């Protein structure tokens, strides 16, 4: 079984963004051996910002940020730091339907809530114009 999973993970970057492939990757994140979990995280982080804005891959990033059975604290911290490293990145996530969910999960972390709030303050007016933006701003308060 490990050999099959290893072969599947050669295409993890594509599977993360596939409507049904994300379920395969999620299962590996939850129940895979540490090496397989690490390969999933490598695939997600290879195009982290694009994946955070993607309909299917953003779900997997949310799982990883919440612990999802796969992340060591270092993995979570590195992923969060990369997403929050640049104000432009945070703002692009805030303007994206799926990126907002990733930011919401980051804002629920005591370690990152203040930073997310500070980076989104300049966008408060714009975010109040959409249903998801209003929900995100409510989560930040």
Secondary structure, 3 states (H helix, E strand, C coil): CHHHHHHHHHHHHHHCCCCCHHHHHHHHHHHCCHHHHHHHHHHHHHCHHHHHCCCCHHHHHHHHHCCCCCCCHHHHHHHHHHHHCCHHHHHHHHCCCCHHHHHHHHHCCCCCHHHHHHHHHHHHHHHCCCHHHHHHHHHHC
